[in-house]
Amino acid sequence: MMIDLVTVSAIVGVLLVGVVVLTRKPADARRVVRWSALVITVLVAAALTPYTVDDSGAAASYLLGVPVVAATLPVLAQRIGRLTVVADVVAALIITAWGLLLGLGIGGAFLPVAVLLAAGVVGIRALRPSTTT
């Protein structure tokens, strides 16, 4: 029940970010997507921590830590100013793989963030107005 609630909350969060990016069209939409993905991932991990610790004990640190570290990569790449798109793709792939690996348990709650990161890579380029006339 708790996992379902957290998963639905993550989906709602991702949808809200999508609506904000599509309607407000912020100047740096990828920045909004990256930070939102990190915040949603941290909130999902925090919400699942008691359940995961009860179920898996000390293993909870890496079960929940891998997606958080992966979601941190794009934010760090953005701060450094290099390989941001690569970091977005790598983070989305890591979170997807980890989510599928843990899919019967807590992993599904992290999958909406992977979709958000992938949409940020693919969709934001389409939002930019054309500079050619």
C-alpha positions in Angstrom: 0.0 0.0 0.0 2.8 2.4 0.9 4.7 1.7 -2.3 1.6 2.3 -4.3 1.0 5.7 -2.7 4.6 6.8 -3.2 4.5 5.6 -6.8 1.3 7.6 -7.5 2.8 10.6 -5.8 5.9 10.4 -7.9 3.7 10.2 -11.1 1.7 13.2 -10.0 5.0 15.1 -9.3 6.4 14.3 -12.7 3.1 15.3 -14.4 3.1 18.6 -12.5 6.7 19.3 -13.6 5.7 18.5 -17.2 2.7 20.9 -17.0 4.9 23.6 -15.6 7.5 23.2 -18.3 5.0 23.1 -21.1 2.9 26.0 -19.9 5.5 28.4 -18.4 8.3 27.5 -20.9 11.1 28.5 -18.5 14.3 29.8 -20.1 16.3 26.9 -18.8 13.7 24.1 -18.8 16.4 21.4 -18.5 17.5 22.9 -15.3 14.0 22.7 -14.0 13.7 19.1 -15.1 17.0 18.1 -13.6 16.3 19.7 -10.2 12.8 18.4 -10.1 14.0 14.8 -10.9 16.4 15.0 -8.0 13.9 16.4 -5.6 11.3 13.8 -6.5 13.9 11.0 -6.2 15.0 12.2 -2.8 11.3 12.4 -1.6 10.6 8.9 -3.0 13.6 7.5 -1.2 12.7 9.3 2.0 9.2 8.1 1.9 10.3 4.5 1.3 13.1 4.5 3.8 11.1 3.1 6.8 9.5 0.4 4.7 12.8 -0.6 3.0 14.7 -0.6 6.3 12.1 -2.9 7.9 12.2 -5.2 4.8 15.9 -5.1 3.9 17.8 -3.8 6.9 21.2 -2.3 6.1 20.7 -3.0 2.4 18.3 -0.1 2.3 21.2 2.3 2.0 22.1 1.1 -1.5 18.6 0.1 -2.6 17.5 3.7 -2.1 20.9 5.3 -2.6 21.6 4.2 -6.2 18.6 6.2 -7.7 19.5 9.2 -5.6 23.1 9.2 -6.7 22.0 8.7 -10.3 19.6 11.6 -10.1 22.4 13.8 -8.7 24.6 13.2 -11.8 22.7 15.6 -14.1 22.6 18.3 -11.5 26.4 18.0 -11.0 27.0 17.9 -14.7 25.0 21.1 -15.1 27.0 22.8 -12.3 30.2 21.8 -14.0 28.8 22.8 -17.4 29.9 19.7 -19.3 28.2 16.6 -20.7 24.8 17.5 -19.4 22.8 15.6 -22.0 25.0 12.5 -21.5 24.5 12.8 -17.7 20.7 13.0 -18.3 20.7 9.9 -20.4 23.0 7.9 -18.1 20.9 8.9 -15.1 17.7 7.9 -16.8 19.2 4.5 -17.8 20.5 3.8 -14.3 17.2 4.7 -12.7 15.3 2.6 -15.2 17.6 -0.4 -14.8 17.5 -0.1 -11.0 13.7 0.4 -11.0 13.2 -2.7 -13.2 15.6 -4.7 -11.1 13.6 -3.8 -8.0 10.3 -3.7 -9.9 8.4 -6.1 -7.7 9.2 -4.0 -4.7 10.3 -0.4 -4.4 11.7 0.0 -7.9 8.5 1.1 -9.6 8.4 4.3 -7.5 11.6 5.5 -9.2 10.5 4.9 -12.8 8.5 8.1 -13.2 11.8 10.1 -12.6 13.5 8.2 -15.4 10.6 9.1 -17.7 11.0 12.8 -16.6 14.8 12.8 -17.3 14.3 11.1 -20.7 11.5 13.5 -21.6 13.9 16.4 -20.6 16.5 15.1 -23.1 14.0 14.4 -26.0 11.2 16.9 -25.5 12.9 20.2 -24.4 14.7 20.6 -27.7 11.3 20.6 -29.4 10.1 23.4 -27.1 12.7 25.9 -28.2 11.6 28.3 -30.9 13.3 28.0 -34.3 16.0 30.6 -35.0 15.6 30.2 -38.7 12.9 31.9 -40.6 
